[in-house]
């Protein structure tokens, strides 16, 4: 068994891919011609987006849409960077909502949180030593 994908159900797959490209500097790997599924180039584990229509077909009525929730869901995507403050500023400039500004945790790691326009909660953090 190995962890292969995280798939986030979103209102508009192309918009989410574009946002992640602009806000976090990730590269688009694939967008299906239907527009219902797309992936970012994130290394060994794939970060993917699927439309709510595809979600409804796969698991009808069985999930909460992050984009419809007033509060972030209890799950996050964590992106590691050497420049948390710069990454945070770039994400907010691209349209992410501030959840928590960068701060250094007691264990020495710098961490910030933003919420993407599609509702996804993203942690921006420095590498662990």
C-alpha positions as CSV (number, residue, x, y, z in Angstrom):
1,X,0.0,0.0,0.0
2,X,1.2,3.5,-0.8
3,X,-0.3,7.0,-0.7
4,X,-0.8,8.0,-4.3
5,X,-3.4,10.8,-4.6
6,X,-5.3,13.5,-2.8
7,X,-8.3,14.5,-4.8
8,X,-10.2,17.7,-3.9
9,X,-13.8,18.1,-5.2
10,X,-14.2,21.7,-6.4
11,X,-16.7,23.9,-8.3
12,X,-14.3,24.5,-11.2
13,X,-11.3,22.3,-11.8
14,X,-9.5,24.6,-14.3
15,X,-9.9,27.5,-11.9
16,X,-8.4,25.5,-9.0
17,X,-5.5,24.4,-11.1
18,X,-4.8,28.0,-12.2
19,X,-5.1,29.3,-8.7
20,X,-2.6,26.7,-7.4
21,X,-0.2,27.6,-10.2
22,X,-0.4,31.3,-9.5
23,X,-0.6,31.2,-5.7
24,X,1.9,28.4,-5.0
25,X,4.0,28.1,-8.2
26,X,3.0,24.5,-8.8
27,X,2.8,23.2,-12.4
28,X,-0.2,21.7,-14.1
29,X,0.4,18.1,-15.1
30,X,-3.0,17.3,-16.7
31,X,-6.5,18.6,-17.3
32,X,-9.0,16.1,-18.8
33,X,-10.8,17.4,-21.9
34,X,-14.1,17.2,-20.0
35,X,-12.8,19.7,-17.4
36,X,-13.9,17.4,-14.7
37,X,-10.5,16.2,-13.5
38,X,-7.0,17.7,-13.3
39,X,-3.7,17.2,-11.6
40,X,-0.7,19.2,-10.5
41,X,2.9,18.1,-10.7
42,X,3.7,17.7,-7.0
43,X,6.1,14.8,-6.9
44,X,5.4,11.2,-5.8
45,X,2.0,12.0,-4.4
46,X,-0.5,13.6,-6.8
47,X,-2.6,16.6,-5.9
48,X,-5.7,16.4,-8.0
49,X,-9.0,18.2,-8.4
50,X,-12.3,16.8,-9.5
51,X,-15.6,18.6,-10.3
52,X,-18.5,18.4,-7.9
53,X,-20.4,16.7,-10.8
54,X,-17.8,13.9,-10.8
55,X,-18.0,13.7,-7.1
56,X,-21.8,13.4,-7.2
57,X,-21.4,10.6,-9.8
58,X,-18.8,8.8,-7.7
59,X,-20.2,9.3,-4.2
60,X,-23.7,10.9,-4.5
61,X,-24.6,13.0,-1.5
62,X,-21.7,11.6,0.6
63,X,-19.4,14.6,1.1
64,X,-19.4,18.2,2.2
65,X,-18.2,20.6,-0.4
66,X,-15.4,22.8,1.0
67,X,-16.5,25.6,-1.2
68,X,-20.0,25.6,0.4
69,X,-18.7,25.5,4.0
70,X,-18.4,28.8,5.9
71,X,-15.5,27.3,7.8
72,X,-12.6,25.3,6.4
73,X,-13.0,21.6,6.6
74,X,-10.9,19.6,9.1
75,X,-8.3,18.6,6.5
76,X,-5.5,20.5,5.0
77,X,-2.9,20.4,2.2
78,X,0.6,21.2,3.5
79,X,3.1,22.8,1.2
80,X,6.7,23.0,2.4
81,X,8.8,26.1,1.5
82,X,12.0,27.8,2.7
83,X,10.1,31.2,2.5
84,X,6.8,30.9,4.4
85,X,6.3,34.7,4.6
86,X,6.9,35.1,0.8
87,X,4.7,32.1,0.0
88,X,1.9,33.4,2.3
89,X,2.1,36.9,0.6
90,X,2.0,35.4,-2.8
91,X,-1.0,33.2,-2.0
92,X,-3.0,36.1,-0.4
93,X,-2.1,38.3,-3.4
94,X,-3.4,35.6,-5.7
95,X,-6.8,35.5,-3.9
96,X,-6.4,33.2,-0.9
97,X,-8.1,34.2,2.3
98,X,-5.9,34.7,5.4
99,X,-6.6,32.1,8.0
100,X,-3.4,32.6,10.1
101,X,-0.4,34.7,9.4
102,X,3.1,33.2,9.5
103,X,4.4,32.3,13.0
104,X,7.2,30.3,14.4
105,X,5.9,27.3,16.4
106,X,7.6,26.2,19.7
107,X,9.4,23.4,17.8
108,X,11.0,26.0,15.4
109,X,8.9,25.4,12.3
110,X,7.4,28.5,10.6
111,X,3.7,28.0,9.7
112,X,0.9,30.0,8.0
113,X,-2.6,29.0,6.9
114,X,-4.6,30.3,3.9
115,X,-7.9,29.2,2.4
116,X,-8.2,28.9,-1.4
117,X,-11.1,30.3,-3.4
118,X,-12.4,26.7,-3.8
119,X,-12.5,26.3,0.0
120,X,-9.3,24.2,0.3
121,X,-7.3,24.9,3.5
122,X,-3.5,25.1,2.8
123,X,-0.7,25.1,5.4
124,X,2.5,26.8,4.3
125,X,5.3,25.5,6.4
126,X,9.1,25.5,6.6
127,X,10.9,22.1,6.5
128,X,11.3,20.2,9.7
129,X,14.9,20.0,10.9
